């Protein structure tokens, strides 16, 4: 157990690094947008480029780790993420910044695709829920520190330090990981599904391009129509290619059983309901209430506080309550928090009302992530952990990508293209009081959509029960 907890400290440091990097930028995005005078399209892709590349490469690096070694790929991911963070702070233009976000995404995929497998290998099955609770809880801590840190840095040191703050942490992570992690046995040398990866990347890119432009340009805009058509054409092609591939990136067998199929789809729904919440609330405080980035960072804290409280508590309960029940309960809590936000959306809503909704949604996400992850990892045979975990994370990240794309599109549609730039720059409240009223309708719609997705995730979680004689009661 001593080694297991040391491994947990290494993998948790990876989640902290990635979690802080994402949550700081969510809050500081208006500062970056104002610096580069970026339009709505460029503003959205500062976030979406990372999510897209990270999503499309997770399974790839799960497979690569089987070939060259999980420890080696994991540490290389730290190094790449750190180098890209350093260069991002020197970005001379918005598209160079987007390029560095792409490199960051590759490093993050190398870390994320292997962290859960490393920790699952280190902990005995009966203690895995404890380790997983701490591991996921550290993401909550990162998201807890990130918004406040991002707002403070953006207001005092400048947006560049949003990226540079990752550098010393990344160096520490590489050194501590190299000293701590033992070499893990390599998996069978199976070929990487290069064609499948390329097709998934192209389809997701087309879908995201269409989503990101639909709100501001309208559903009939050429780029929206073209993106939708490309996605519609590629989707069946991907199914055909993956059925014939020897080692597909989207393995239909991973959806063969009810447990894995429903649990993975529930992860997708929860990620879609959760991912854009901090971004939406940070934009709400800056665009609708006209507060600075630091104050907005403080305003979103109930979400990560809720996750930080719920994750370790859920992990501790995992020895007495089935992870299945914890996942279902967490999904329902997430839906309840989002429903409260949708029903009370307004420029003058008292903060305590917003805070309660955010806290409940955060608690629900923390409980769901810990319960669902433990439930899935316990159900898998050891030899398939790497690829299936990469696939599980890819499914979740598709939810993250769509969450951000759909939420930003709904907001942009509520105010129209002429005011969309002011929303991203956080200056709408200064320029258009009428626009703020329309934006509130957009927030209400966005929260309603996310709440509906969370309820669907709860229903899928309820269907992800293990067959009774096959799994022990402890396995859910």
C-alpha positions in Angstrom: 0.0 0.0 0.0 2.9 2.3 0.6 3.9 2.0 -3.1 0.2 2.3 -4.1 -0.2 5.7 -2.4 3.1 7.0 -3.8 1.8 6.0 -7.3 -1.5 7.8 -6.4 0.6 11.0 -5.6 2.2 10.8 -9.1 -1.0 10.2 -11.0 -2.8 12.8 -8.9 -0.1 15.4 -9.8 -0.9 14.7 -13.4 -4.6 15.5 -12.9 -3.7 18.6 -10.9 -1.5 19.9 -13.7 -4.1 19.3 -16.4 -7.1 20.4 -14.2 -5.5 23.7 -13.2 -4.4 24.4 -16.8 -8.0 24.0 -18.0 -9.9 25.7 -15.2 -7.5 28.8 -15.1 -8.1 29.3 -18.9 -11.8 29.0 -18.6 -11.9 32.0 -16.2 -9.1 34.0 -17.9 -10.4 33.5 -21.5 -11.8 37.1 -21.7 -8.3 38.5 -20.9 -6.7 36.4 -23.6 -9.5 37.4 -26.1 -9.0 41.1 -25.4 -5.2 40.8 -25.7 -5.4 39.2 -29.2 -8.6 41.1 -30.3 -10.0 37.6 -31.2 -13.4 37.1 -32.7 -15.9 34.5 -31.6 -14.5 31.8 -33.9 -10.9 32.2 -32.7 -12.1 32.5 -29.1 -14.0 29.2 -29.2 -11.1 27.4 -30.8 -8.6 28.4 -28.0 -10.6 26.0 -25.9 -11.9 23.5 -28.5 -8.6 22.8 -30.2 -7.3 21.3 -26.9 -10.4 19.3 -26.3 -10.6 18.0 -29.9 -7.0 16.8 -30.1 -7.0 15.4 -26.6 -10.1 13.4 -27.3 -9.0 12.0 -30.6 -5.6 10.8 -29.3 -6.5 9.1 -26.0 -7.0 5.6 -27.4 -4.0 6.0 -29.6 -1.7 6.7 -26.7 -3.4 3.9 -24.6 -2.3 1.6 -27.4 1.2 3.2 -27.8 1.8 2.7 -24.1 1.2 -1.0 -24.5 3.9 -1.1 -27.1 6.7 1.1 -25.6 5.8 1.1 -21.9 3.2 2.9 -19.8 5.7 4.6 -17.5 7.7 6.0 -20.4 4.7 7.4 -22.3 3.3 8.8 -19.1 6.5 10.7 -18.3 6.9 11.9 -21.9 3.4 13.4 -21.7 4.5 15.5 -18.7 7.5 16.7 -20.5 5.6 17.6 -23.7 2.8 19.4 -21.7 5.4 21.4 -19.8 7.3 22.5 -23.0 4.1 23.5 -24.7 3.0 25.6 -21.7 6.2 27.5 -21.8 5.9 28.3 -25.5 2.2 29.2 -25.2 3.1 32.2 -22.9 5.2 33.6 -25.7 2.5 33.3 -28.4 2.8 36.2 -30.9 -0.7 35.6 -32.2 -3.9 33.8 -31.5 -3.3 30.9 -33.9 0.2 30.2 -32.5 -1.5 29.9 -29.1 -4.1 27.5 -30.6 -1.1 25.5 -32.0 0.5 25.3 -28.6 -2.8 24.2 -27.1 -2.8 21.3 -29.6 0.7 20.3 -28.4 -0.6 20.6 -24.8 -3.5 18.3 -25.7 -1.1 15.6 -27.0 0.9 15.7 -23.8 -2.3 15.6 -21.7 -3.6 12.6 -23.7 -0.4 10.7 -22.9 -1.0 11.4 -19.2 -4.7 10.8 -19.0 -4.7 7.6 -21.1 -2.4 5.9 -18.6 -3.0 7.5 -15.2 -6.1 5.5 -14.4 -4.5 2.2 -15.5 -1.3 2.9 -13.5 -3.4 3.5 -10.3 -5.6 0.5 -11.0 -2.5 -1.7 -11.4 -1.0 -0.4 -8.1 -4.0 -0.8 -5.8 -5.5 -4.1 -4.7 -9.1 -4.5 -5.9 -10.7 -4.1 -2.4 -8.9 -0.7 -1.9 -9.3 0.6 -5.5 -12.3 2.8 -4.6 -10.2 4.6 -2.0 -7.4 5.2 -4.4 -9.8 6.3 -7.1 -11.6 8.6 -4.8 -8.3 10.4 -3.9 -7.2 10.4 -7.5 -10.4 12.0 -8.8 -10.6 14.2 -5.8 -7.3 15.9 -6.7 -8.9 16.9 -10.0 -11.5 18.6 -7.9 -8.8 20.4 -5.9 -7.2 21.5 -9.1 -10.5 22.9 -10.3 -10.9 24.4 -6.9 -7.6 26.3 -7.1 -7.8 26.9 -10.9 -10.6 29.5 -11.2 -9.3 31.7 -8.4 -5.7 31.3 -9.5 -6.7 32.0 -13.1 -8.6 35.2 -12.2 -5.8 36.4 -9.9 -3.1 35.8 -12.5 -5.1 37.4 -15.3 -5.7 40.5 -13.3 -2.2 40.9 -11.8 0.6 39.1 -13.7 -1.0 38.9 -17.2 -2.5 36.0 -19.2 0.9 34.6 -20.1 1.3 33.3 -16.6 -1.8 31.2 -17.0 0.5 28.9 -19.0 3.9 29.6 -17.4 2.6 28.5 -14.0 2.5 25.0 -15.4 6.2 24.9 -16.0 7.6 24.4 -12.5 4.8 22.0 -11.7 5.5 20.0 -14.8 9.2 19.7 -14.0 8.4 18.5 -10.5 6.0 15.9 -12.0 8.6 14.5 -14.4 11.2 14.2 -11.6 8.8 12.6 -9.0 7.3 10.3 -11.5 10.7 9.1 -12.7 11.8 8.3 -9.1 8.5 6.7 -8.1 7.0 4.7 -10.9 8.2 1.1 -11.5 8.4 -0.2 -15.0 5.2 -2.0 -16.0 5.1 -5.1 -18.3 4.4 -4.2 -21.9 1.2 -5.4 -23.5 1.1 -7.5 -26.7 2.5 -5.8 -29.8 -0.7 -4.9 -31.6 -0.8 -2.4 -34.5 -2.2 1.0 -34.0 -5.4 1.8 -35.9 -4.1 4.8 -37.7 -6.9 5.0 -40.2 -9.6 4.8 -37.5 -7.8 7.5 -35.5 -7.7 9.8 -38.5 -11.3 9.3 -39.4 -12.5 9.9 -35.8 -10.4 13.1 -35.7 -11.8 14.3 -39.0 -15.4 13.6 -38.0 -15.1 15.3 -34.7 -13.4 18.3 -36.3 -16.2 18.7 -38.8 -18.9 18.4 -36.1 -17.2 20.9 -33.8 -16.7 23.4 -36.7 -20.4 23.2 -37.4 -21.4 23.5 -33.8 -19.1 26.4 -33.1 -20.4 28.4 -36.0 -24.1 27.4 -35.8 -24.9 29.9 -33.0 -23.4 33.0 -34.5 -23.7 32.2 -38.3 -27.0 30.3 -38.3 -27.8 26.7 -39.3 -27.8 27.5 -43.0 -24.3 29.0 -43.1 -22.1 27.2 -45.6 -19.5 26.2 -43.0 -22.2 24.8 -40.8 -23.8 22.8 -43.6 -20.4 21.6 -44.9 -19.4 20.5 -41.4 -22.6 18.6 -40.9 -22.4 16.9 -44.2 -18.8 15.8 -43.6 -19.7 14.4 -40.2 -22.8 12.6 -41.7 -20.7 11.0 -44.4 -17.8 10.0 -42.1 -19.9 8.5 -39.4 -21.0 5.4 -41.4 -17.5 5.1 -42.9 -16.0 4.9 -39.4 -18.4 2.1 -38.5 -17.5 0.1 -41.6 -13.7 0.7 -41.2 -13.8 -0.2 -37.5 -15.7 -3.4 -38.0 -12.9 -4.6 -40.3 -9.9 -3.3 -38.3 -7.9 -5.9 -36.4 -7.5 -3.6 -33.4 -10.0 -0.8 -33.9 -9.9 2.5 -32.0 -13.7 2.3 -31.6 -14.1 -1.4 -30.7 -17.7 -2.5 -31.0 -17.0 -5.3 -28.5 -16.5 -2.6 -25.7 -20.2 -1.9 -26.1 -21.1 -5.6 -26.2 -22.2 -5.9 -22.6 -24.9 -3.8 -21.0 -22.7 -2.7 -18.1 -19.9 -1.3 -20.3 -22.3 0.2 -22.9 -24.5 2.0 -20.4 -21.7 3.0 -18.1 -19.7 4.5 -21.0 -22.7 6.3 -22.3 -23.5 7.6 -18.8 -19.9 8.9 -18.6 -20.5 10.7 -21.9 -23.7 12.3 -20.7 -22.2 13.4 -17.3 -19.2 14.9 -19.1 -21.4 16.8 -21.4 -23.5 18.1 -18.5 -20.5 19.0 -16.4 -17.8 20.2 -18.7 -19.0 23.7 -19.7 -20.5 24.6 -16.3 -17.4 26.6 -15.0 -16.9 28.2 -18.4 -20.6 29.3 -18.5 -20.7 30.7 -15.0 -17.4 32.5 -15.5 -18.7 34.1 -18.7 -22.0 34.9 -16.8 -20.2 36.8 -14.1 -18.0 38.8 -16.5 -20.4 39.4 -19.4 -23.6 39.9 -17.5 -22.5 41.3 -14.1 -19.3 43.1 -15.3 -17.0 41.7 -12.6 -13.3 41.1 -13.1 -11.7 37.8 -13.7 -10.6 37.2 -10.1 -14.1 37.9 -8.8 -15.6 35.6 -11.4 -13.1 32.9 -10.3 -14.3 33.2 -6.8 -17.9 33.0 -8.0 -17.5 29.5 -9.6 -15.8 27.9 -6.6 -18.9 26.0 -5.4 -18.5 23.6 -8.3 -15.0 22.4 -7.5 -15.7 22.6 -3.8 -18.6 20.2 -4.3 -16.4 17.9 -6.3 -13.6 18.1 -3.7 -16.0 17.2 -0.9 -17.9 14.4 -2.7 -15.0 12.5 -4.4 -13.1 11.3 -1.3 -16.4 10.8 0.6 -17.7 8.6 -2.2 -14.3 6.8 -2.3 -14.6 6.0 1.4 -18.2 4.8 1.0 -17.1 2.5 -1.8 -16.3 -0.3 0.6 -19.9 -0.3 2.0 -22.0 1.1 -0.9 -21.8 -0.3 -4.4 -20.1 2.0 -7.0 -23.2 1.5 -9.1 -25.5 3.1 -6.5 -23.0 6.0 -6.0 -22.9 6.6 -9.8 -26.7 6.7 -10.1 -27.0 9.1 -7.1 -24.3 11.4 -8.3 -25.9 11.7 -11.8 -29.2 12.6 -10.2 -27.5 15.3 -8.0 -25.9 16.8 -11.1 -29.2 17.1 -12.8 -30.8 18.7 -9.7 -28.1 21.4 -9.5 -28.4 22.2 -13.2 -32.2 22.4 -12.9 -31.9 24.9 -10.1 -29.6 27.1 -12.2 -31.9 26.9 -15.2 -34.9 27.9 -13.2 -33.2 30.9 -11.5 -31.1 32.3 -14.4 -31.1 36.1 -14.3 -28.8 39.1 -14.1 -30.0 39.9 -10.6 -30.3 36.4 -9.1 -28.9 36.4 -5.5 -25.5 34.7 -5.4 -26.4 32.2 -2.7 -29.0 30.8 -5.1 -26.4 30.4 -7.8 -23.9 29.0 -5.3 -26.3 26.3 -4.0 -27.0 25.1 -7.6 -23.3 25.0 -8.4 -22.4 23.2 -5.2 -25.1 20.5 -5.7 -24.0 20.0 -9.3 -20.3 19.8 -8.2 -21.2 17.2 -5.5 -23.1 15.1 -8.1 -20.2 15.1 -10.5 -17.6 14.1 -7.9 -19.8 11.2 -6.7 -20.6 10.1 -10.2 -17.0 10.2 -11.5 -15.7 8.1 -8.5 -18.5 5.6 -8.6 -18.7 5.2 -12.3 -14.9 4.9 -12.8 -14.6 2.3 -10.0 -17.6 0.4 -11.4 -16.1 0.2 -14.9 -12.5 -0.6 -13.9 -13.6 -3.5 -11.6 -15.6 -5.0 -14.4 -12.7 -5.3 -16.8 -10.3 -8.1 -17.3 -6.7 -7.0 -16.6 -5.4 -7.5 -20.1 -7.8 -4.9 -21.6 -7.3 -2.1 -19.1 -5.1 0.1 -21.3 -7.2 0.3 -24.4 -10.6 0.2 -22.7 -9.5 3.0 -20.3 -8.4 5.1 -23.3 -11.7 4.4 -25.0 -13.6 5.3 -21.8 -11.8 8.6 -21.5 -12.3 9.3 -25.2 -16.0 8.8 -24.9 -16.0 11.2 -21.9 -14.0 13.7 -23.8 -16.3 13.7 -26.7 -18.9 14.7 -24.2 -16.6 17.5 -23.0 -16.1 18.7 -26.5 -19.8 18.7 -27.4 -20.6 20.4 -24.1 -18.4 23.4 -24.8 -19.4 23.5 -28.4 -23.1 23.3 -27.7 -23.1 25.7 -24.8 -21.1 28.4 -26.6 -23.4 28.0 -29.6 -26.5 28.4 -27.5 -25.1 31.6 -25.9 -24.0 33.0 -29.2 -27.4 32.3 -30.7 -29.1 34.2 -27.9 -27.4 37.5 -28.6 -26.6 37.3 -32.3 -23.3 37.7 -34.2 -23.0 41.4 -33.5 -22.7 41.0 -29.7 -21.0 37.6 -29.6 -17.5 39.0 -29.4 -18.6 41.1 -26.3 -19.7 37.9 -24.5 -16.3 36.3 -25.0 -14.4 39.4 -24.1 -16.6 39.9 -20.9 -17.6 43.4 -21.9 -21.3 42.9 -22.8 -22.7 44.4 -19.6 -20.8 47.7 -20.4 -22.0 48.0 -24.0 -25.5 46.6 -24.2 -28.0 46.2 -21.3 -30.6 44.9 -23.8 -28.0 42.3 -24.9 -27.7 41.2 -21.3 -31.4 40.4 -21.0 -31.2 38.3 -24.2 -28.1 36.6 -22.9 -30.0 35.5 -19.7 -32.4 33.6 -22.0 -29.3 31.9 -23.5 -28.0 30.9 -20.1 -31.4 29.5 -19.1 -31.5 27.5 -22.4 -27.9 26.2 -21.9 -28.5 25.0 -18.4 -31.8 23.4 -19.4 -30.0 21.4 -22.2 -27.3 20.3 -19.8 -29.9 19.3 -17.2 -31.7 17.1 -19.8 -28.4 15.5 -20.7 -27.6 14.8 -17.0 -31.0 13.1 -16.5 -30.3 10.9 -19.5 -27.0 10.0 -17.8 -28.8 9.1 -14.6 -31.1 6.7 -16.6 -28.1 5.1 -18.3 -26.3 4.7 -15.0 -29.3 2.9 -13.6 -29.1 0.5 -16.5 -25.4 -0.2 -16.0 -26.0 -2.9 -13.3 -23.8 -6.0 -13.3 -25.5 -9.3 -13.9 -26.1 -10.8 -10.4 -24.3 -14.1 -10.3 -21.3 -13.0 -12.3 -20.2 -10.1 -10.3 -20.0 -9.9 -6.5 -22.1 -7.4 -4.6 -19.0 -5.4 -4.0 -18.6 -4.9 -7.8 -22.0 -3.2 -8.1 
